[in-house]
């Protein structure tokens, strides 16, 4: 990352943290101890506060922190970078017409994967989708969490999610990714990229990653990128390490805004 981008990332993370902590009502430590009397055996006062606010903070990180950081990082290298929203004419909204039989195949594939009636294989799935013809025309639209239109590997469609997504999230991401690839195929755009992207990997290594729903629905070799793979894809080699360094640098400043007991 360039120095200006590092500064932007630092400032955004600090603002995000201060904002969410400022808006989060934290009960007194006495109230927390009464509510969770046995948790203090393991967590202590500071840990008890973290336990209480963890779900809210994690939710907001997924909704706002990771996508915006990703956009800042990608903008360091590319000119056409867009966050997903429903604004009219937002390039992260990819739409068009598809053969209705191809739409039917996509829906069937997603349903069969969700129910465990087939194994994920992106190559075979795309062959099946592109072979389906002879139907009417149907309009379809998908919205990327992050869309990098001028990525050298082809238009880049990213679903940025928690590394432990529930089955509904996996299903929705898979459906969006297949429709994106079908729409790009319809336009004659090659190559193109669609990934379920995890900002970090709680299993530490790709080989150890064992979340059931992701593995049930996604082709792990071609559809999922995590931790270094994700950040280095959009920001270049070493980006993930740089981000972790930034977090280390600013963590003490964020801790100053946590309640003390």
ZAMARLO-264152 format. One line per 4 residues: number of its first residue (from 1); for each residue x, y, z of N, C-alpha, C. Coordinates in pm, 1 decimal. Atoms other than C-alpha are relative to their C-alpha. Last residue first. Layout:
N
NUM) X:Y:Z:X:Y:Z:X:Y:Z | ... .
This chain:
261
261) 63.1:37.0:-126.1:-1294.9:-96.6:3595.0:108.1:-24.4:105.1 | -94.9:56.4:-94.7:-1206.2:69.9:3264.7:-70.3:-27.1:132.4 | 20.6:-34.2:-141.6:-1445.5:126.3:2977.7:105.5:-67.1:86.8 | 74.5:104.5:-69.1:-1299.2:95.6:2626.6:-18.0:39.1:145.0 .
257) 142.2:-32.4:5.1:-1201.0:417.7:2450.6:-86.3:-110.8:60.7 | 26.3:-115.1:-87.8:-835.0:393.1:2549.2:-147.2:35.8:5.1 | 21.6:48.9:-137.5:-830.7:46.1:2394.6:-29.5:112.6:96.4 | 139.6:43.2:-9.2:-871.4:209.8:2051.9:-32.3:-47.9:141.0 .
253) 83.3:-120.9:2.5:-544.2:398.9:2094.3:-147.6:-35.8:11.5 | -5.7:-70.2:-129.3:-364.6:82.8:2204.5:-87.4:124.6:4.3 | 77.1:66.0:-105.9:-499.0:-105.2:1897.4:9.1:71.7:134.3 | 107.2:-86.4:-49.5:-361.2:152.8:1650.4:-82.8:-64.3:110.7 .
249) -40.2:-137.0:-31.8:-19.0:6.6:1578.1:-110.8:78.3:68.6 | -88.2:1.3:-117.4:-117.1:-359.8:1596.4:34.1:141.9:45.0 | 82.6:35.5:-115.0:-408.1:-304.1:1357.4:83.0:0.9:128.0 | 79.0:-118.8:-31.6:-176.3:-125.3:1113.4:-86.4:-26.4:124.2 .
245) -90.3:-95.5:-64.7:68.0:-417.3:1126.8:-74.5:126.5:41.4 | -19.6:47.9:-136.9:-215.2:-658.5:1053.0:93.9:92.3:77.1 | 122.2:-27.2:-75.3:-308.4:-450.1:750.2:13.8:-45.4:145.4 | 5.2:-143.9:-27.4:49.8:-451.8:624.1:-122.8:34.9:82.8 .
241) -97.6:-26.1:-105.5:68.3:-830.5:656.6:-0.3:147.6:38.4 | 56.0:53.5:-124.5:-250.9:-863.9:455.1:93.1:28.2:117.2 | 104.8:-89.5:-51.3:-116.0:-632.4:184.3:-55.7:-48.3:133.6 | -37.7:-65.3:-124.3:208.9:-825.3:139.3:-106.8:86.9:61.7 .
237) -69.9:82.9:-97.3:154.8:-915.5:-225.1:40.3:81.3:122.4 | -136.4:39.0:32.8:-89.2:-689.4:-405.3:65.5:-75.7:114.1 | -98.1:-102.0:-34.2:-394.8:-499.0:-286.6:143.2:-30.6:-36.4 | 46.4:-134.2:33.6:-698.7:-678.3:-429.3:106.6:107.7:24.0 .
233) 59.7:-4.2:133.4:-558.7:-1029.9:-451.2:-38.4:141.5:-38.6 | -108.2:-13.0:97.6:-329.2:-972.9:-151.5:-52.9:0.6:-143.1 | -58.0:-134.5:-5.4:-627.7:-901.8:71.1:110.7:18.8:-102.6 | 95.8:-107.4:27.8:-823.9:-1209.9:-33.2:69.4:135.5:-7.9 .
229) 43.3:15.2:138.8:-544.4:-1465.0:-50.2:-91.7:114.1:-41.7 | -100.1:-54.7:93.2:-388.2:-1335.6:272.1:-47.4:-4.8:-144.5 | -115.9:-62.6:-63.5:-709.3:-1400.7:472.9:95.1:55.6:-105.6 | 4.6:-34.9:-141.5:-943.9:-1619.7:268.9:131.0:62.0:44.9 .
225) -131.2:-54.7:-34.0:-1040.7:-1694.6:-89.1:-7.7:52.9:143.0 | -20.3:-55.8:-133.3:-1328.1:-1925.1:-183.8:142.6:50.3:14.3 | 100.8:-99.5:-34.1:-1467.2:-2007.6:-527.8:22.9:70.8:132.2 | 19.5:-101.8:103.1:-1203.5:-2208.0:-716.9:-93.2:114.2:41.0 .
221) -118.2:-26.6:81.2:-1044.2:-2459.3:-480.4:-17.0:118.5:-94.3 | -103.8:-65.7:-78.5:-1310.9:-2449.7:-208.6:121.1:38.5:-84.3 | -119.4:68.4:48.8:-1593.9:-2524.4:-450.1:119.4:70.5:63.1 | -102.1:-65.2:81.1:-1869.0:-2381.0:-232.9:108.7:-97.0:-46.3 .
217) 54.3:-78.8:110.7:-2195.4:-2525.6:-105.2:107.0:49.4:-97.1 | 114.1:65.3:64.6:-2113.4:-2807.5:136.8:-39.0:70.9:-129.8 | -46.6:114.6:77.4:-1764.8:-2678.2:215.8:-115.0:-71.4:-70.9 | -80.7:-48.5:111.6:-1901.6:-2341.8:322.1:41.4:-115.8:-88.6 .
213) 87.8:-58.4:101.0:-2175.4:-2503.2:527.7:78.1:52.4:-119.5 | 84.9:93.8:74.1:-1945.9:-2739.7:714.9:-77.1:65.8:-113.1 | 138.1:-40.8:-26.4:-1670.1:-2503.0:823.8:-94.9:-75.6:-92.7 | 91.9:113.6:-8.6:-1349.0:-2705.3:809.7:-144.2:39.9:26.9 .
209) 133.8:-61.1:1.8:-1057.9:-2479.9:717.2:-105.6:-109.8:-11.0 | 73.9:30.7:-123.2:-748.9:-2681.8:815.7:-142.6:53.3:-1.7 | 15.1:145.0:-12.5:-601.8:-2695.0:464.6:-85.4:-36.6:121.6 | 104.2:44.5:93.1:-666.0:-2323.9:415.7:-25.8:-149.5:17.5 .
205) -47.1:39.0:132.7:-462.6:-2246.5:726.8:-117.3:-42.7:-86.8 | -141.6:-31.7:21.4:-533.5:-2049.7:1046.8:51.5:-37.8:-138.9 | -63.1:132.0:1.5:-873.7:-2211.4:1121.0:149.5:8.7:-30.1 | -15.8:47.4:-138.1:-1004.5:-1868.4:1225.9:60.4:-139.6:9.4 .
201) 27.2:142.8:-4.8:-935.0:-1744.8:871.1:21.9:-52.2:141.3 | -96.3:71.4:-84.0:-952.7:-1370.4:805.6:-41.1:-146.7:4.4 | -106.3:-93.2:-40.9:-1122.8:-1124.7:569.6:107.8:-65.1:86.9 | -4.0:-9.2:-145.5:-1317.5:-1412.8:406.6:114.5:91.5:41.8 .
197) -124.5:-48.0:-59.2:-1400.9:-1376.2:38.1:-13.8:14.0:150.7 | 41.0:-22.0:-137.9:-1664.3:-1577.2:-151.9:128.6:31.6:75.7 | -48.7:70.1:-118.6:-1529.0:-1533.2:-500.3:-84.6:32.2:122.1 | 102.4:-12.5:-103.3:-1627.8:-1443.3:-855.6:42.9:-84.2:119.8 .
193) -30.5:60.3:-129.4:-1375.0:-1375.7:-1130.7:-114.8:24.2:98.0 | 77.8:-66.3:-104.8:-1404.8:-1303.5:-1502.2:20.3:-78.3:128.6 | 45.1:81.8:-113.0:-1187.7:-1387.4:-1800.6:-85.9:81.8:95.5 | -93.2:103.2:-45.2:-1351.2:-1334.1:-2041.7:136.7:65.0:20.1 .
189) -112.2:-50.5:-79.9:-1653.4:-1110.6:-2100.8:82.8:-117.6:51.8 | -125.0:36.3:66.2:-1876.1:-1230.4:-2385.0:123.0:48.8:73.5 | -61.4:-119.3:59.3:-2174.7:-1040.0:-2249.1:127.7:-30.5:-77.0 | 96.6:-52.3:96.5:-2369.8:-1362.3:-2188.2:56.1:121.5:-73.8 .
185) -7.4:89.3:116.0:-2063.1:-1508.7:-2020.4:-92.0:49.8:-111.1 | -123.8:-36.5:69.2:-2055.6:-1205.8:-1789.2:20.3:-86.6:-125.0 | 21.8:-130.9:64.2:-2420.0:-1265.9:-1702.3:124.6:45.5:-75.8 | 88.4:21.2:115.1:-2355.8:-1635.8:-1636.7:-24.3:130.6:-75.3 .
181) -78.4:65.8:104.1:-2056.3:-1556.9:-1416.6:-84.0:-25.5:-124.6 | -100.5:-93.8:53.1:-2260.8:-1305.7:-1218.9:78.7:-63.7:-114.4 | 69.8:-93.3:89.5:-2552.4:-1549.4:-1188.9:97.8:101.9:-58.4 | 33.5:70.6:123.5:-2318.1:-1814.1:-1053.6:-74.4:90.6:-98.1 .
177) -122.0:24.3:76.3:-2167.3:-1573.9:-800.4:-29.1:-70.9:-132.1 | -45.6:-125.6:59.8:-2504.4:-1445.8:-682.6:122.4:-21.3:-88.3 | 94.9:-39.1:103.5:-2639.0:-1799.0:-629.9:48.1:126.8:-71.2 | -17.5:91.1:114.0:-2327.5:-1907.3:-441.7:-90.6:40.7:-114.8 .
173) -125.4:-35.0:66.6:-2340.4:-1600.8:-216.4:21.4:-86.2:-124.0 | 16.1:-127.2:69.3:-2707.5:-1656.7:-135.7:124.0:41.2:-75.7 | 89.5:17.9:113.9:-2657.8:-2024.8:-56.9:-13.3:129.3:-80.4 | -70.7:78.2:101.3:-2358.0:-1958.5:164.1:-84.4:-16.8:-125.9 .
169) -101.9:-87.9:57.3:-2541.5:-1682.7:349.7:76.4:-73.3:-109.9 | 69.3:-96.7:85.1:-2844.2:-1908.3:400.8:97.9:95.4:-67.0 | 34.6:62.0:127.6:-2625.3:-2195.1:523.5:-70.7:97.9:-93.5 | 105.9:100.2:-12.7:-2464.0:-1986.1:795.1:-40.4:-49.1:-138.8 .
165) 134.5:-39.6:44.0:-2131.6:-1818.7:733.5:-102.4:-109.8:24.2 | 87.6:106.1:-50.1:-1825.2:-1899.3:947.6:-144.3:30.4:-40.2 | -54.2:131.0:37.5:-1553.8:-1702.4:765.4:-78.2:-118.8:55.2 | -64.9:64.6:-113.5:-1775.2:-1393.4:789.9:53.2:-135.4:-41.9 .
161) 82.5:52.4:-108.1:-1860.0:-1254.3:447.8:86.1:-48.0:116.6 | -85.1:-6.8:-118.9:-1723.2:-1049.3:159.2:-84.2:-37.6:121.9 | 94.4:10.8:-110.2:-1899.2:-1159.1:-163.0:85.0:-6.1:127.0 | -31.7:54.4:-131.0:-1656.1:-1039.0:-427.7:-120.4:3.9:93.0 .
157) 124.3:-3.9:-77.0:-1701.8:-991.2:-802.6:26.5:-68.6:133.7 | -11.5:74.7:-125.6:-1378.1:-915.1:-991.0:-123.2:25.4:85.9 | 89.4:-59.3:-99.9:-1396.5:-815.3:-1356.8:-8.9:-88.1:123.7 | 137.2:-9.4:47.0:-1100.4:-984.4:-1528.5:-86.5:63.7:106.0 .
153) 49.5:136.6:18.8:-768.6:-1103.8:-1390.3:-139.8:-5.1:-57.4 | -66.3:63.3:115.2:-623.3:-755.5:-1448.9:-43.1:-143.9:-24.8 | -101.5:92.5:-51.7:-885.6:-598.6:-1218.3:62.9:-74.9:-117.4 | -121.7:-1.4:81.5:-1062.1:-316.5:-1402.8:111.5:-86.9:58.4 .
149) 29.6:20.0:142.1:-1416.7:-373.3:-1277.7:125.5:-12.4:-84.3 | -117.5:-64.3:59.3:-1332.9:-426.3:-913.2:-7.0:-26.6:-150.5 | -16.1:28.9:142.8:-1666.3:-499.3:-746.5:118.2:79.2:-52.8 | -106.2:-82.2:57.9:-1707.3:-523.8:-369.3:19.4:-44.6:-144.1 .
145) -43.8:-76.9:-116.5:-2014.1:-651.5:-184.0:113.1:93.9:-40.2 | -122.6:42.1:-67.5:-2137.1:-743.9:-530.0:17.9:78.2:129.5 | -74.3:-113.9:-54.5:-2498.3:-688.2:-632.3:120.5:-53.9:76.3 | -71.5:33.1:-123.1:-2678.9:-934.3:-859.4:79.9:123.3:42.6 .
141) -94.6:-99.6:-49.9:-2943.5:-870.7:-1124.9:63.4:-50.8:128.4 | -62.1:33.3:-127.1:-3151.6:-1102.1:-1343.8:97.8:110.7:38.7 | -91.7:-99.2:-56.4:-3393.6:-1038.5:-1627.3:51.1:-47.7:134.8 | 36.0:-48.2:-133.3:-3543.2:-1341.4:-1800.3:103.9:99.9:48.2 .
137) -97.6:-90.8:-58.5:-3542.7:-1441.2:-2167.7:-53.9:51.3:133.4 | 24.8:-142.2:20.8:-3728.3:-1745.3:-2293.9:108.8:83.0:65.7 | 108.6:-58.4:-78.0:-3586.6:-2094.5:-2305.2:-25.9:143.8:-40.0 | 132.1:27.9:53.9:-3389.9:-2284.2:-2567.2:-115.6:55.6:78.7 .
133) 48.4:-99.5:96.3:-3055.7:-2308.7:-2394.0:-145.0:-32.3:-35.0 | 146.0:-14.5:-3.8:-2883.7:-2492.8:-2107.5:-42.9:113.6:-92.0 | 59.9:93.4:96.3:-2527.0:-2588.3:-2201.6:-151.8:14.3:-7.7 | -18.1:-53.6:135.1:-2391.5:-2276.5:-2031.7:-58.9:-91.9:-107.1 .
129) 75.9:-124.3:19.1:-2538.4:-2380.7:-1696.0:8.7:47.4:-144.6 | 142.3:33.7:-2.8:-2417.2:-2740.6:-1710.1:-85.1:124.0:-26.4 | 28.9:74.4:123.2:-2067.3:-2638.2:-1813.5:-148.9:-30.7:-10.1 | 4.9:-96.9:109.8:-2071.7:-2377.5:-1535.6:-26.7:-69.3:-132.7 .
125) 121.5:-81.4:-13.4:-2164.1:-2638.8:-1274.9:-12.3:98.4:-115.7 | 113.4:80.5:44.7:-1899.9:-2883.4:-1397.1:-129.7:80.1:5.9 | -14.6:28.4:142.6:-1627.6:-2619.5:-1366.4:-117.5:-77.3:-55.1 | 36.0:-115.4:81.1:-1756.6:-2493.6:-1032.3:9.7:-27.6:-149.4 .
121) -103.0:7.7:104.2:-1759.3:-2830.7:-863.4:-29.8:109.3:-100.1 | -35.5:-120.7:75.0:-1959.0:-2844.4:-540.3:115.0:-25.0:-96.6 | -123.4:-56.5:-49.4:-2081.2:-3194.5:-447.4:34.8:124.6:-82.5 | -108.2:-0.5:96.9:-2443.7:-3289.6:-505.5:121.9:63.3:63.9 .
117) 28.0:101.6:101.3:-2750.6:-3382.1:-300.6:99.6:1.7:-115.6 | -101.2:104.7:-2.9:-2627.9:-3201.1:10.7:-19.6:-108.6:-101.9 | 56.7:121.3:-57.6:-2950.2:-3002.2:52.3:99.0:-115.9:3.5 | 48.6:-29.0:-135.4:-2777.4:-2669.3:-0.1:-46.8:-127.2:68.8 .
113) -116.6:-18.6:-86.8:-2588.3:-2808.3:-297.5:-43.1:23.5:144.1 | -61.2:130.9:-20.1:-2905.5:-2942.1:-459.3:124.0:8.9:89.4 | 85.9:79.6:-88.5:-3082.4:-2610.3:-408.5:62.6:-135.2:30.9 | -10.0:-57.7:-134.5:-2793.6:-2410.3:-556.2:-83.0:-80.9:99.4 .
109) -133.6:28.6:-54.2:-2770.2:-2640.5:-858.5:10.1:50.1:143.9 | -4.0:142.3:-35.5:-3146.3:-2624.4:-917.4:134.4:-36.7:62.5 | 81.4:20.4:-119.3:-3151.8:-2245.0:-902.2:3.7:-145.9:44.7 | -66.7:-63.1:-114.1:-2860.6:-2219.5:-1145.0:-78.5:-26.4:128.2 .
105) -112.5:86.7:-36.4:-3023.0:-2471.2:-1381.4:73.7:57.1:120.7 | 53.1:119.0:-67.1:-3349.8:-2277.5:-1381.1:111.9:-92.8:45.8 | 43.7:-41.2:-133.8:-3168.8:-1952.8:-1459.7:-51.4:-120.1:78.4 | -122.8:-17.8:-77.3:-2995.1:-2125.8:-1749.8:-33.0:45.2:142.5 .
101) -47.4:133.9:-35.7:-3331.9:-2247.9:-1874.7:130.6:6.7:78.0 | 72.6:47.1:-118.7:-3464.4:-1892.3:-1856.1:43.4:-140.2:41.9 | 92.3:104.9:41.1:-3195.7:-1775.2:-2098.6:-66.4:-56.9:125.5 | -54.9:134.0:15.7:-3038.8:-1472.4:-1938.4:-108.0:-92.2:-55.5 .
97) 93.1:108.3:31.7:-3106.4:-1099.9:-1949.8:75.1:-130.5:-19.2 | 17.5:29.3:141.4:-2901.8:-833.1:-1779.1:-99.7:-111.7:-17.1 | 127.6:54.6:44.5:-2777.6:-708.1:-1447.1:-2.7:-26.3:-148.6 | -21.5:59.4:132.2:-2465.4:-631.1:-1250.3:-128.2:-68.0:-42.1 .
93) 124.4:68.2:35.3:-2510.4:-390.9:-960.6:14.5:-51.0:-142.6 | 0.1:123.7:-78.0:-2154.8:-309.0:-849.1:-131.3:-76.3:-14.8 | -58.8:110.8:76.4:-2154.2:-58.8:-1139.3:8.0:-131.0:77.1 | -120.5:43.4:-69.3:-2399.5:161.3:-942.3:59.7:-118.4:-76.2 .
89) -121.5:-13.4:80.6:-2638.3:295.3:-1205.3:128.7:-28.7:77.1 | 15.2:18.2:143.9:-2923.4:336.9:-957.0:132.9:27.3:-69.3 | 10.7:-124.7:76.2:-2816.0:309.9:-597.7:-10.7:-30.6:-149.7 | 108.6:1.5:98.2:-2887.7:-31.7:-452.6:-19.7:134.2:-70.9 .
85) 121.3:-57.5:-57.6:-2559.0:-87.5:-275.9:-102.5:9.7:-111.4 | 135.0:36.0:39.1:-2238.1:-278.3:-339.9:-106.1:76.5:76.6 | 70.3:73.9:-104.5:-1908.1:-102.9:-300.3:-142.3:-27.7:-45.0 | 133.3:-40.4:-44.8:-1729.4:-1.9:-619.9:-50.1:-90.5:112.2 .
81) 25.9:79.4:-119.3:-1373.6:2.3:-753.3:-130.2:48.0:62.5 | 143.1:29.2:3.4:-1297.2:124.9:-1104.0:-34.6:-98.2:111.3 | 80.1:-122.0:14.4:-961.3:302.5:-1084.9:-149.1:-25.8:12.8 | 95.6:3.0:110.1:-738.4:23.8:-954.6:-90.3:122.8:0.8 .
77) -55.0:60.4:122.6:-420.6:-2.8:-749.1:-91.4:12.8:-121.1 | -142.5:-30.7:7.3:-467.7:201.1:-428.8:59.9:-46.9:-132.4 | -15.0:-128.6:67.8:-840.4:187.5:-492.1:144.9:45.1:-8.3 | 8.3:21.3:144.9:-828.1:-182.3:-401.6:20.8:129.0:-77.1 .
73) -116.8:75.6:45.3:-703.3:-107.1:-48.7:-1.7:-16.1:-152.2 | -116.5:-87.9:-10.5:-961.9:163.4:13.8:125.6:-69.2:-52.7 | 11.2:-101.0:104.4:-1240.0:-62.5:-117.4:120.8:93.8:2.3 | -29.3:64.3:127.8:-1124.4:-352.6:97.9:-7.0:100.5:-114.6 .
69) -145.1:19.3:6.6:-1114.9:-128.1:405.1:38.0:-61.8:-135.0 | -60.4:-131.4:23.8:-1470.8:-22.5:324.1:152.5:-9.8:-4.5 | 20.5:-48.3:136.6:-1593.7:-381.4:280.5:67.9:134.5:-27.3 | -74.7:73.3:101.4:-1421.2:-505.7:599.2:-25.2:51.3:-142.7 .
65) -145.1:-11.1:-11.1:-1543.7:-236.1:836.4:72.8:-68.0:-115.5 | -62.7:-127.3:35.5:-1903.1:-188.6:725.2:152.7:-1.9:-3.4 | 81.1:-87.8:84.9:-2137.9:-485.0:736.6:78.5:117.9:-55.6 | 34.9:65.6:124.8:-1894.6:-745.7:863.9:-74.1:90.8:-96.4 .
61) -124.4:22.0:73.9:-1741.8:-517.8:1123.3:-29.0:-63.8:-135.0 | -33.6:-125.7:66.6:-2090.5:-405.2:1224.3:131.8:-10.9:-76.2 | 98.4:-24.7:105.9:-2193.1:-762.9:1298.8:34.0:126.1:-78.7 | -30.8:89.3:111.5:-1872.3:-831.3:1491.3:-95.0:22.4:-117.1 .
57) -120.7:-48.9:66.3:-1926.0:-525.7:1710.2:32.1:-85.2:-122.7 | 30.9:-125.7:68.5:-2284.8:-620.0:1791.9:121.0:50.0:-78.2 | 90.0:26.3:112.9:-2195.8:-981.6:1867.6:-30.5:127.5:-77.6 | -63.1:67.3:113.2:-1889.8:-897.7:2076.9:-92.4:-15.4:-120.3 .
53) 15.1:-82.0:120.7:-2055.5:-639.4:2301.4:49.5:-70.5:-125.8 | 131.1:-63.0:13.4:-2126.3:-861.2:2603.1:-17.1:71.1:-133.6 | 100.0:103.0:24.1:-1823.4:-1089.7:2568.6:-136.7:62.3:-28.2 | -17.5:45.8:137.4:-1594.2:-789.4:2539.6:-102.1:-104.7:-38.7 .
49) 49.0:-107.6:86.4:-1736.8:-644.2:2860.5:10.4:-42.4:-146.6 | 144.9:3.9:-11.7:-1685.7:-977.0:3036.1:-64.7:108.5:-86.0 | 50.5:105.1:87.1:-1329.1:-992.2:2904.6:-151.3:-9.2:3.3 | -13.0:-45.3:138.6:-1252.9:-656.1:3060.5:-54.0:-104.3:-96.4 .
45) 86.9:-114.2:28.6:-1393.9:-764.8:3398.4:6.6:43.5:-146.4 | -37.2:-122.3:-68.2:-1242.3:-1114.1:3412.6:-87.8:115.6:-43.8 | -21.9:-116.9:83.7:-1303.2:-1374.3:3142.9:53.9:122.4:73.9 | -90.5:20.2:112.5:-1278.7:-1722.7:3294.5:39.4:129.4:-71.7 .
41) -98.9:102.6:-31.2:-1438.6:-1726.1:3637.9:107.6:-7.3:-107.5 | -117.1:-66.3:-56.4:-1608.1:-1398.3:3549.5:106.6:-100.1:42.9 | -96.8:-36.0:103.8:-1838.4:-1595.3:3321.1:125.8:64.3:57.9 | -104.6:102.2:10.4:-2014.1:-1764.4:3614.9:108.4:36.2:-102.7 .
37) -78.0:18.3:-122.3:-2224.1:-1466.5:3725.8:114.9:-99.7:-11.0 | -83.0:114.3:40.6:-2339.2:-1359.9:3377.4:92.6:-38.2:115.9 | 59.5:64.3:117.5:-2630.1:-1121.9:3443.7:75.1:-126.8:-39.8 | 127.8:60.4:-40.6:-2524.1:-1035.7:3798.1:-62.4:-76.6:-116.6 .
33) -28.7:112.8:-88.8:-2164.5:-987.3:3688.4:-127.1:-67.6:49.1 | -49.8:111.3:80.5:-2276.5:-774.5:3395.7:28.0:-123.1:86.4 | 113.8:55.9:73.9:-2487.1:-553.8:3623.2:43.6:-120.2:-82.9 | 84.3:70.3:-97.5:-2192.8:-506.2:3858.3:-120.9:-64.8:-67.0 .
29) -59.2:130.2:-26.2:-1964.2:-425.8:3564.4:-81.2:-78.3:101.8 | -105.2:-6.5:-100.9:-2198.3:-149.0:3459.6:53.9:-139.7:26.2 | 45.1:0.0:-140.7:-2392.8:-207.0:3141.4:118.0:13.3:95.2 | -61.7:109.6:-73.7:-2236.1:-107.8:2806.1:-47.1:5.7:145.2 .
25) 27.9:-14.1:-142.2:-2443.0:102.3:2568.8:52.4:-122.8:73.8 | 35.6:125.1:-64.6:-2276.2:92.2:2229.7:-19.3:21.9:149.3 | 143.4:23.6:14.2:-2286.1:419.6:2037.4:-46.2:-128.4:69.9 | 75.4:-112.6:-53.7:-1946.7:548.3:2148.7:-150.0:-21.7:-2.8 .
21) -10.1:5.4:-145.9:-1788.8:207.2:2099.0:-79.9:113.2:63.9 | 79.0:113.3:-48.0:-1922.9:194.2:1742.3:7.9:-11.7:151.8 | 142.9:-18.1:23.9:-1804.4:544.1:1660.2:-81.7:-113.4:59.6 | 48.7:-101.6:-92.8:-1462.6:512.8:1820.3:-150.8:18.3:-13.2 .
17) -5.0:52.7:-136.9:-1396.7:185.7:1638.9:-57.1:99.7:99.9 | 98.1:107.6:-13.9:-1512.2:311.3:1299.0:-6.1:-47.9:144.8 | 132.5:-61.5:-1.8:-1320.1:637.3:1331.3:-108.6:-105.0:20.9 | 14.2:-74.7:-124.9:-1002.7:450.1:1424.3:-138.5:62.3:12.0 .
13) 14.5:97.4:-108.8:-1046.4:199.8:1141.7:-19.3:71.2:133.6 | 133.3:61.2:5.3:-1111.1:478.9:891.3:-20.2:-97.8:114.4 | 100.7:-97.2:-43.2:-811.3:682.7:1000.4:-138.5:-61.7:-1.2 | -13.3:-25.3:-143.6:-576.2:385.8:978.0:-111.5:90.8:49.7 .
9) 44.5:120.8:-69.4:-705.5:283.6:634.0:6.0:20.2:150.9 | 145.3:10.1:13.3:-677.1:637.9:498.6:-53.6:-120.9:77.1 | 59.2:-103.3:-84.6:-323.2:671.9:634.2:-151.9:-6.9:-3.8 | -17.4:43.3:-138.9:-217.5:340.3:481.9:-65.7:100.1:94.9 .
5) 100.5:103.9:-24.9:-367.9:456.0:151.9:12.0:-52.8:142.2 | 134.2:-59.7:-12.5:-169.6:782.4:158.9:-108.7:-104.1:28.8 | 17.1:-70.2:-128.0:151.9:587.9:239.1:-137.7:66.6:12.3 | -70.5:-127.4:-5.4:110.0:354.8:-57.8:-25.3:66.1:134.6 .
1) 84.3:-119.6:0.0:0.0:0.0:0.0:87.3:123.9:0.0 .
